[in-house]
Amino acid sequence: MTSPQARKGATFERDVVEFFRANGHPYVERAYGAGRPDDVGDLDGVPGWALELKNHQKLALSGWLEEAESERLNARKRFAAVIAKRRGKSAGHAYVVMTLATFAELLGDA
């Protein structure tokens, strides 16, 4: 049986996948194997991105971004970001957190 925390995280991942699919990204799906040394993030199907999803009561941005960056390197992706659930809000209102360097690189591509 899975822990309540694991169920909470899995539910958020499914909600984010549904949000992406409903908003023009039909190939997004959950990635499996979280926590392995070669973890590549929580979602597949977002080209160029390693995404780490978090559903925690308290924000721990520094550690989460380090985890996302490690997963970016494992996945050989260009960008990394954390999608953090907002308490009492739907997936579409989650925070997307990235470093300023990543944001500046995105602006340069725009």
Buried (B, 14 or more C-beta within 10 A) or exposed (E): EEEEEEEBBBEBBEBBBBBBBEEEBEEBBBBEEBEEEEBBBBBBBBEEBBBBBBBBEEBEEEEBBBBBBBBBEBBEBBBBBBBBBEEEEEBEEBBEBBBEEBEEEEEEEE
